Amino acid sequence: MEAWNYANLWETVAAATPDRPALIHGERIINWRDFDRRANALAAHMVGAGLTRQSKVAAYLYNGPEYLESYFAAFKAGLVPFNTNYRYGDDELIYLFDNADAEAVVFNAAFAEMAGKVRGRLPKVKTWICVAEAGQPVPDWAVDYEAIVAPGAERFEAAWGRSSDDLLLMYTGGTTGMPKGVMWRQEDLFKALGGGANLLLGLPPLETVAEAGVRAKAAAAGAPDPVITIPVAPLMHATGQFISMGSLVAGSAVATLASRRFDPAGLFDEVDRLKASGLVIVGPAFAAPMLETLEAHPGRWTLPSLRRIVSSGAMWGAENKQGLLKHLPHIMLIDSLGSSEALGLAGSTSGGGATVGTAKFLAGPNAAVFTEDGRRVEAGSGERGLVAVGGYTPVGYYKDEEKSAKTFRTFEGRRWSVPGDWATLETDGSITLLGRGSQVINTGGEKVFPEEVEEALKRFPGVRDAAVVGVPDPRFGERICAVVDCVDGVAPTLAELSAHVKAHLADYKAPRELVLAPVGRAPNGKLDYKAVRTKALEVLGVTAT
């Protein structure tokens, strides 16, 4: 049986629908035939440069066709692609590329100066491949990406072949420590993402690799316009990357935004222009400005083609969902609870007149809640536990056995991924998410999860975004500080916000300090709690402990 390898799956789709769009970026359209041929040429170049079986390939790229072409090439050649946070400084980049044992780096010319600073300290890298941009030529120490891929090539497979065991690395966790590379076997990742199933279309998981091509051809015959998904979130983040990979398996097209600054109006215009059916975001960093734009321009966009907005990686408030559905009542909002190392923990769907509350999720089929000592939490008990997912899980963290042992644990004689999210299991089987244990605030012996306080704060009129951190307190150890970003003209007092939180949560969870300032999220929508806390301490004039 042919290996469950993304190269095999995408090649099957390319053979079945060669003239259909695969990648779209502004006015550029790359059909499946060219997507396949360009990736063949890049794969041959990397092997010719000296990369061998499972050598690591860094994608140091903004969203664009080159991101997915680089991954396709790596999969074809039996190499291991991994993501790069393009906001990293030189020391962080050196750590990442060294930790990953990178042997090839594909990068935008916009990063040429930074890449030039670090390359002398990265002797393992055998080839630097630069994507030229207007006014930013390829440096003389790099190879021109387009010169490699433009001629195309016939099917490429390295001497060592391909396997279901071939890896993909997803680096994560840079806001809570040094980045960690989650090792996904391609078959496990494919199966964890549903194995090619499409719940919206009622399609079961694929039974064979060849079936991907059969489905893509049938879909093309039934609809002249391609199904288009836009990953608004960066492809360097698991949410945008993994959903885009799944869309390609389905024979859909992936459209990336030409602008590198998130512009909701531009996004809505692009949805209309392309007749896109799906968007991929990461919580409030995208959803909040999207709603504000719709509110500011009522009736300007009806987006009849749009069918779903998918979010994962950050808590998505119920109030925002209700607001979006008021303007776009025909769409489904799919909120997935998961992480780079734990897919399918839980999910919720809003639409059709029903909106799920904030942090309320239906547990996935392979999910459970356990106490720290491995005892299963009973539904309706009110006991807090750690959300875990079994089934198809990563191999572990690359070169980090200690962290792997802490996250991938054995309960009830079975292996589970336990990323650290605390929750309660309700009587109806739903999960109420409390937050990540690494960010918990201990105030007078009471444990407070920032996320639940943040969501309460976001319900206060005029609050755009909020972050909650602990600051030193001589009596209680830590006291709760709210960093709140408000719309223009709104400036709530600490007393007002504290009273608002107490109306929803226990008194000890109310903020004792307030900083009115932009929260600032990473491009992937996540909060950097360390940076937020540093900002809060500076404003408050408090010394860190």
Helices and strands as residue ranges (DSSP letters): H 6-16, E 21-25, E 28-31, H 32-48, E 56-60, H 65-76, E 80-83, H 90-100, E 102-108, G 109-111, H 112-118, G 119-121, E 127-131, E 143-144, H 145-149, E 167-172, E 180-185, H 186-192, H 210-222, E 228-231, H 238-249, E 253-256, H 264-274, E 278-281, H 284-296, E 308-312, H 318-327, E 332-339, E 342-350, E 360-363, E 367-370, E 384-389, E 396-397, H 401-407, E 408-411, E 414-417, E 421-425, E 430-436, G 437-439, E 441-443, E 446-448, H 450-458, E 463-473, E 477-486, H 494-502, G 507-509, E 513-516, H 529-540
